Amino acid sequence: MNIKVLKTEEEYNQALKRLEVIFDAAVDSSDGDEADLLGILIEKYEDEHYPIEAPDPIEAIKFRMEQMNMNNQDLAEVIGYKSRVSEIFNHKRKLSLNMIRNLHKKLKIPYESLIKDY
C-alpha cells in the first residue's frame, strides 16, 4: 500500500481505479484499510477541485417539497400565507428570517441553503 496525497488529475484517476478494485474488501483487511484511506483522499481532492455550491434557496425548497410530496398549500402552512408562496417562487419576495427558521425546522432544509443570496 503506497498512499499519498492526490495532487494531480492523473493521481486522482488512478486512485479511483484502485478504489474500484478494492471497494468490497473486508473491513479488517489491508485492502479494507487502503479503501478507507483512498476514500478520504478522493473526497478531499473532489472537495478542492470539484466543489458543489449550495443550491438556490427556492430550488432547495422545491426539491424538498418534491421529496416530501408537498404542494403549495402545504408550504403555505409552513411559511404563513398562500399568497407568499407564489411571490417567493417568482422571486418577487425574499424569505424572511421567520420563514427561514420555519423551513429549517419543519422541512429540515439546511440554513446554508436558505440564506444564500438569490
DRENDO-1510 file (C-alpha; in Angstrom, 1 decimal, always signed):
<recs>
REC; n; res; u; v; w
REC; 1; MET; +0.0; +0.0; +0.0 .
REC; 2; ASN; +1.6; +3.2; -1.2 .
REC; 3; ILE; -0.8; +6.0; -0.3 .
REC; 4; LYS; -0.1; +9.7; -0.8 .
REC; 5; VAL; -1.9; +13.0; -1.1 .
REC; 6; LEU; -3.6; +13.3; -4.5 .
REC; 7; LYS; -2.2; +16.4; -6.3 .
REC; 8; THR; -2.9; +15.8; -10.0 .
REC; 9; GLU; -5.8; +14.6; -12.1 .
REC; 10; GLU; -3.8; +11.6; -13.0 .
REC; 11; GLU; -3.2; +10.6; -9.4 .
REC; 12; TYR; -6.9; +11.2; -8.7 .
REC; 13; ASN; -7.9; +8.9; -11.6 .
REC; 14; GLN; -5.5; +6.2; -10.5 .
REC; 15; ALA; -6.9; +6.3; -7.0 .
REC; 16; LEU; -10.5; +6.0; -8.4 .
REC; 17; LYS; -9.4; +2.9; -10.4 .
REC; 18; ARG; -7.7; +1.3; -7.4 .
REC; 19; LEU; -10.7; +2.0; -5.2 .
REC; 20; GLU; -12.9; +0.3; -7.7 .
REC; 21; VAL; -10.8; -2.8; -7.5 .
REC; 22; ILE; -10.7; -3.0; -3.7 .
REC; 23; PHE; -14.1; -1.4; -2.9 .
REC; 24; ASP; -15.6; -4.6; -1.5 .
REC; 25; ALA; -12.6; -5.6; +0.6 .
REC; 26; ALA; -13.2; -6.9; +4.1 .
REC; 27; VAL; -13.2; -4.1; +6.7 .
REC; 28; ASP; -10.4; -5.6; +8.9 .
REC; 29; SER; -8.0; -6.3; +6.0 .
REC; 30; SER; -5.1; -4.3; +4.5 .
REC; 31; ASP; -7.2; -3.7; +1.3 .
REC; 32; GLY; -10.1; -2.5; +3.5 .
REC; 33; ASP; -7.8; +0.0; +5.2 .
REC; 34; GLU; -6.5; +1.1; +1.9 .
REC; 35; ALA; -10.0; +1.6; +0.6 .
REC; 36; ASP; -10.9; +3.7; +3.6 .
REC; 37; LEU; -7.8; +5.9; +3.1 .
REC; 38; LEU; -8.4; +6.2; -0.7 .
REC; 39; GLY; -12.0; +7.3; +0.0 .
REC; 40; ILE; -10.8; +10.1; +2.3 .
REC; 41; LEU; -8.1; +11.2; -0.2 .
REC; 42; ILE; -10.6; +11.1; -3.1 .
REC; 43; GLU; -13.2; +13.1; -1.2 .
REC; 44; LYS; -10.6; +15.7; -0.2 .
REC; 45; TYR; -9.5; +16.1; -3.9 .
REC; 46; GLU; -13.1; +16.4; -5.1 .
REC; 47; ASP; -13.9; +19.0; -2.4 .
REC; 48; GLU; -11.0; +21.1; -3.5 .
REC; 49; HIS; -11.3; +20.6; -7.3 .
REC; 50; TYR; -15.0; +20.0; -7.9 .
REC; 51; PRO; -16.8; +22.0; -5.2 .
REC; 52; ILE; -20.6; +21.8; -5.2 .
REC; 53; GLU; -22.2; +25.1; -4.1 .
REC; 54; ALA; -25.4; +25.2; -2.0 .
REC; 55; PRO; -28.5; +25.4; -4.3 .
REC; 56; ASP; -30.6; +28.4; -4.8 .
REC; 57; PRO; -32.9; +28.7; -1.8 .
REC; 58; ILE; -36.0; +28.5; -4.0 .
REC; 59; GLU; -34.7; +25.4; -5.7 .
REC; 60; ALA; -33.8; +23.8; -2.4 .
REC; 61; ILE; -37.4; +24.4; -1.2 .
REC; 62; LYS; -38.9; +23.0; -4.4 .
REC; 63; PHE; -36.6; +19.9; -4.2 .
REC; 64; ARG; -37.6; +19.3; -0.5 .
REC; 65; MET; -41.3; +19.7; -1.3 .
REC; 66; GLU; -40.9; +17.1; -4.1 .
REC; 67; GLN; -39.2; +14.7; -1.7 .
REC; 68; MET; -42.0; +15.1; +0.8 .
REC; 69; ASN; -44.8; +15.1; -1.7 .
REC; 70; MET; -45.9; +18.6; -0.7 .
REC; 71; ASN; -47.9; +21.1; -2.7 .
REC; 72; ASN; -48.0; +24.9; -2.5 .
REC; 73; GLN; -50.9; +24.7; +0.1 .
REC; 74; ASP; -48.7; +22.6; +2.4 .
REC; 75; LEU; -45.9; +25.1; +2.0 .
REC; 76; ALA; -48.2; +27.9; +2.8 .
REC; 77; GLU; -48.8; +26.3; +6.2 .
REC; 78; VAL; -45.1; +26.3; +6.8 .
REC; 79; ILE; -44.4; +29.9; +5.8 .
REC; 80; GLY; -47.7; +31.5; +6.8 .
REC; 81; TYR; -49.6; +32.7; +3.7 .
REC; 82; LYS; -50.7; +31.1; +0.5 .
REC; 83; SER; -50.0; +34.3; -1.5 .
REC; 84; ARG; -46.4; +34.4; -0.2 .
REC; 85; VAL; -45.6; +31.0; -1.8 .
REC; 86; SER; -46.2; +32.3; -5.4 .
REC; 87; GLU; -44.4; +35.6; -4.6 .
REC; 88; ILE; -41.4; +33.7; -3.3 .
REC; 89; PHE; -41.3; +31.2; -6.1 .
REC; 90; ASN; -41.5; +34.1; -8.6 .
REC; 91; HIS; -38.6; +35.9; -6.8 .
REC; 92; LYS; -40.8; +38.8; -6.0 .
REC; 93; ARG; -40.4; +38.4; -2.3 .
REC; 94; LYS; -37.4; +37.3; -0.2 .
REC; 95; LEU; -37.6; +34.8; +2.5 .
REC; 96; SER; -37.9; +36.4; +5.9 .
REC; 97; LEU; -36.0; +35.3; +9.0 .
REC; 98; ASN; -39.1; +33.7; +10.4 .
REC; 99; MET; -39.8; +31.8; +7.1 .
REC; 100; ILE; -36.2; +30.6; +7.1 .
REC; 101; ARG; -36.5; +29.3; +10.6 .
REC; 102; ASN; -39.8; +27.5; +9.9 .
REC; 103; LEU; -38.4; +25.9; +6.7 .
REC; 104; HIS; -35.4; +24.7; +8.5 .
REC; 105; LYS; -37.4; +23.4; +11.5 .
REC; 106; LYS; -40.3; +21.8; +9.6 .
REC; 107; LEU; -38.7; +20.7; +6.3 .
REC; 108; LYS; -35.1; +20.2; +7.6 .
REC; 109; ILE; -33.6; +22.3; +4.9 .
REC; 110; PRO; -30.1; +23.4; +6.0 .
REC; 111; TYR; -29.7; +27.1; +6.9 .
REC; 112; GLU; -26.8; +27.4; +4.4 .
REC; 113; SER; -29.2; +26.7; +1.6 .
REC; 114; LEU; -31.9; +29.0; +2.8 .
REC; 115; ILE; -29.7; +32.1; +3.4 .
REC; 116; LYS; -27.8; +32.0; +0.2 .
REC; 117; ASP; -28.4; +35.2; -1.9 .
REC; 118; TYR; -30.7; +34.7; -4.9 .
</recs>
